[in-house]
Amino acid sequence: MKRNTIFGLLICWSSLLISACGGSKSILKSITVKTDTDSSQNAWVQMDATLNMGGLKFPALSLPIASPNDPRVILGQIQLQTTLDGNNIISADVNVTEIAKYRLGQDSRLPNGGQIPVGGLNGVVAARFGGNSKVYIGSTDKQIVMGVAIAIKEFDSISRYLPGANLFLPFSAKQKVNGLAGVFTGSQSGTSGIGIFFEVPNTVTSTSSAKFLATGENSSEGIALQGQLYQLSRKSKVVNIK
């Protein structure tokens, strides 16, 4: 009987990632993505995502994204904050023109060393911020895909039991943005956390070849990871970004 109760909680957490479960709301409550061009004709992508992570709260942080080739050159900014009603907000403002100009090295790896959950891209570049966290820009001939992976120290407690696990599930249809959100765990401290990957609007056509690859939802490893996340979300604390 106890085993069935625990299994039910794990399945409930899986639903929490993308849909309602027993009256609770999705971990990804909303996401908006838009593009803009500044006076220097640089193209920018702006993302605002609101997440419900239970008792886990983001610190109020503004993290610059510096070019690895020249730290004086700022390629964008990531902002984290918590609202009064307990939701967490990730905001990204990224200069994709500058990222392309600086020809950053190819990097399609999550902080835990696993592949990002997007296939069919011609190439992916990544810039680090705040330590092991990364912002990604990938492209095909027809579209641009962007992603953010934020390493969270508190997730180290999960990685001790499930190192190298990835769990990414698609956005619900109501988000009106095509993409995935999920978690990843690594074998070393500061390589576990949350990731969001999405298509950039105004760059998508019917022949776009990028594919978002959902992973781990029904596997034994994925279910175990969901259970660990459920237990962690019941704690009340401000997380540390690595």
C-alpha positions as CSV (number, residue, x, y, z in Angstrom):
1,M,0.0,0.0,0.0
2,K,2.8,2.4,0.9
3,R,4.6,1.6,-2.3
4,N,1.5,2.4,-4.3
5,T,1.2,5.8,-2.5
6,I,4.8,6.7,-3.3
7,F,4.4,5.7,-6.9
8,G,1.3,7.9,-7.1
9,L,3.2,10.9,-5.8
10,L,5.9,10.3,-8.5
11,I,3.4,10.2,-11.3
12,C,1.7,13.4,-9.9
13,W,5.1,15.2,-10.0
14,S,5.5,14.2,-13.7
15,S,2.2,15.8,-14.4
16,L,3.2,18.9,-12.5
17,L,5.9,19.6,-15.0
18,I,3.6,20.2,-17.8
19,S,-0.1,20.1,-16.6
20,A,-2.4,20.4,-13.7
21,C,-2.3,17.6,-11.0
22,G,-4.9,17.4,-8.2
23,G,-5.6,21.1,-8.4
24,S,-1.9,22.1,-8.5
25,K,-0.5,24.1,-11.4
26,S,2.3,23.4,-13.9
27,I,5.9,24.2,-12.8
28,L,6.0,26.3,-16.0
29,K,3.2,28.7,-15.5
30,S,3.9,30.9,-18.5
31,I,6.6,31.9,-21.0
32,T,6.8,34.8,-23.5
33,V,9.4,35.2,-26.1
34,K,10.0,38.1,-28.4
35,T,12.6,39.6,-30.7
36,D,13.8,43.2,-31.1
37,T,16.4,45.2,-33.0
38,D,18.4,48.0,-31.4
39,S,19.7,51.2,-33.0
40,S,22.9,49.4,-34.0
41,Q,20.8,46.8,-35.9
42,N,21.7,44.1,-33.3
43,A,19.0,41.4,-33.0
44,W,17.9,40.6,-29.4
45,V,15.9,37.8,-28.0
46,Q,13.9,38.4,-24.8
47,M,12.4,35.6,-22.8
48,D,10.4,35.7,-19.6
49,A,9.4,32.4,-17.9
50,T,7.4,32.1,-14.7
51,L,7.9,28.8,-12.7
52,N,6.2,27.3,-9.7
53,M,8.9,25.3,-7.8
54,G,7.1,24.7,-4.6
55,G,9.1,26.0,-1.6
56,L,12.2,26.6,-3.6
57,K,12.8,30.3,-4.4
58,F,15.3,32.0,-6.7
59,P,17.6,34.7,-5.2
60,A,17.2,38.2,-6.7
61,L,20.1,38.1,-9.1
62,S,21.2,39.9,-12.3
63,L,23.9,37.9,-14.1
64,P,25.7,39.3,-17.1
65,I,26.6,37.0,-20.0
66,A,30.2,37.9,-20.9
67,S,32.0,36.8,-24.1
68,P,34.5,34.1,-23.2
69,N,36.8,35.7,-25.8
70,D,36.7,39.1,-24.2
71,P,35.0,39.5,-20.7
72,R,34.6,43.2,-21.3
73,V,32.0,42.4,-24.0
74,I,28.5,41.8,-22.5
75,L,26.4,39.5,-24.7
76,G,23.2,39.7,-22.6
77,Q,21.8,39.3,-19.2
78,I,19.9,36.8,-17.1
79,Q,17.7,38.0,-14.2
80,L,16.2,35.8,-11.5
81,Q,13.6,36.9,-9.0
82,T,10.7,35.6,-6.9
83,T,7.3,37.2,-6.9
84,L,5.2,37.9,-3.7
85,D,2.9,35.0,-4.6
86,G,5.8,32.6,-4.5
87,N,6.5,32.1,-8.2
88,N,10.0,32.2,-9.7
89,I,10.9,34.3,-12.8
90,I,13.7,33.7,-15.3
91,S,14.3,36.6,-17.7
92,A,16.9,36.4,-20.5
93,D,17.9,39.3,-22.8
94,V,20.4,38.1,-25.3
95,N,22.2,39.8,-28.2
96,V,22.2,37.1,-30.9
97,T,24.0,39.3,-33.4
98,E,27.0,39.7,-31.1
99,I,27.0,36.0,-30.2
100,A,27.2,35.1,-33.9
101,K,29.9,37.8,-34.5
102,Y,32.2,36.5,-31.8
103,R,32.0,33.0,-33.2
104,L,31.9,31.2,-29.8
105,G,32.9,27.6,-29.8
106,Q,30.4,24.9,-30.6
107,D,28.8,23.6,-27.4
108,S,25.7,21.5,-27.2
109,R,26.3,20.1,-23.8
110,L,24.3,20.7,-20.6
111,P,26.2,21.6,-17.5
112,N,26.1,17.9,-16.5
113,G,27.8,16.9,-19.8
114,G,24.6,15.5,-21.5
115,Q,23.3,16.7,-24.8
116,I,20.8,19.5,-24.9
117,P,17.3,18.2,-25.7
118,V,17.2,19.7,-29.3
119,G,18.2,17.8,-32.4
120,G,18.4,18.8,-36.1
121,L,20.5,22.0,-35.6
122,N,23.4,23.0,-37.8
123,G,25.3,24.2,-34.8
124,V,25.0,25.4,-31.3
125,V,27.1,28.0,-29.4
126,A,27.0,28.6,-25.7
127,A,28.1,31.3,-23.3
128,R,28.6,30.7,-19.6
129,F,27.2,32.9,-16.8
130,G,27.4,32.6,-13.0
131,G,29.8,29.7,-13.1
132,N,28.4,26.5,-14.8
133,S,25.1,28.0,-16.1
134,K,24.8,28.5,-19.8
135,V,22.8,30.3,-22.5
136,Y,22.6,28.6,-25.9
137,I,21.9,29.8,-29.4
138,G,21.3,27.1,-32.1
139,S,20.1,27.4,-35.7
140,T,19.0,25.6,-38.8
141,D,18.7,27.2,-42.2
142,K,15.1,28.2,-41.3
143,Q,15.0,29.0,-37.6
144,I,16.8,29.9,-34.4
145,V,16.5,28.0,-31.1
146,M,17.5,29.4,-27.8
147,G,18.0,27.8,-24.4
148,V,19.0,28.5,-20.8
149,A,20.4,26.0,-18.4
150,I,20.7,27.2,-14.8
151,A,22.8,25.2,-12.3
152,I,21.4,25.1,-8.8
153,K,23.4,23.9,-5.9
154,E,20.4,22.5,-4.0
155,F,19.9,20.0,-6.8
156,D,23.2,18.4,-5.7
157,S,21.2,16.4,-3.2
158,I,19.4,14.7,-6.1
159,S,22.5,14.1,-8.1
160,R,23.9,11.9,-5.3
161,Y,21.2,9.4,-6.1
162,L,20.7,10.0,-9.8
163,P,23.8,11.5,-11.5
164,G,23.6,12.1,-15.2
165,A,19.8,12.1,-15.5
166,N,17.8,14.4,-17.8
167,L,14.1,14.9,-17.7
168,F,12.7,17.4,-20.3
169,L,9.0,17.6,-21.2
170,P,7.2,19.7,-23.9
171,F,5.4,23.0,-23.1
172,S,1.7,22.7,-23.0
173,A,-0.3,23.9,-26.0
174,K,-1.6,26.9,-24.0
175,Q,1.9,28.4,-23.8
176,K,1.8,29.2,-27.6
177,V,5.6,28.7,-27.7
178,N,7.2,25.5,-29.0
179,G,9.8,24.1,-26.6
180,L,10.8,22.0,-23.6
181,A,11.4,22.6,-19.9
182,G,13.0,20.2,-17.4
183,V,15.8,19.3,-15.1
184,F,19.2,17.7,-15.4
185,T,21.6,16.2,-12.8
186,G,25.3,15.8,-12.9
187,S,27.9,13.8,-10.9
188,Q,29.8,16.9,-9.7
189,S,28.6,19.8,-7.5
190,G,27.1,22.6,-9.5
191,T,26.2,20.6,-12.6
192,S,22.5,20.0,-11.8
193,G,19.6,22.4,-12.4
194,I,16.8,23.6,-14.6
195,G,16.7,24.0,-18.4
196,I,14.4,25.8,-20.8
197,F,14.7,25.5,-24.6
198,F,12.4,27.2,-27.2
199,E,12.0,28.3,-30.8
200,V,12.5,32.0,-31.4
201,P,9.5,33.6,-33.0
202,N,9.7,35.1,-36.5
203,T,12.4,32.6,-37.4
204,V,10.2,29.5,-37.7
205,T,8.9,28.1,-41.0
206,S,6.9,25.0,-42.0
207,T,10.2,23.4,-43.2
208,S,12.1,23.9,-39.9
209,S,14.1,20.9,-39.0
210,A,14.9,21.4,-35.3
211,K,13.3,18.8,-33.1
212,F,12.6,19.1,-29.4
213,L,13.4,15.8,-27.8
214,A,11.4,14.9,-24.7
215,T,13.3,12.6,-22.4
216,G,12.8,10.4,-19.4
217,E,9.1,10.9,-18.6
218,N,8.1,7.2,-18.3
219,S,11.5,5.6,-17.7
220,S,12.4,4.2,-14.3
221,E,15.2,6.8,-14.0
222,G,12.8,9.6,-14.9
223,I,10.2,8.5,-12.4
224,A,12.8,8.3,-9.7
225,L,14.0,11.8,-10.6
226,Q,10.5,13.1,-10.4
227,G,10.2,11.7,-6.9
228,Q,13.4,13.3,-5.7
229,L,12.2,16.6,-7.2
230,Y,8.9,16.3,-5.4
231,Q,10.7,15.9,-2.0
232,L,13.0,18.8,-2.7
233,S,10.1,21.1,-3.7
234,R,8.5,20.6,-0.3
235,K,11.4,22.4,1.4
236,S,11.3,26.2,1.8
237,K,14.6,27.8,0.9
238,V,16.3,30.2,-1.4
239,V,18.5,28.3,-3.9
240,N,22.1,29.0,-4.8
241,I,23.0,29.5,-8.5
242,K,26.2,27.9,-9.6
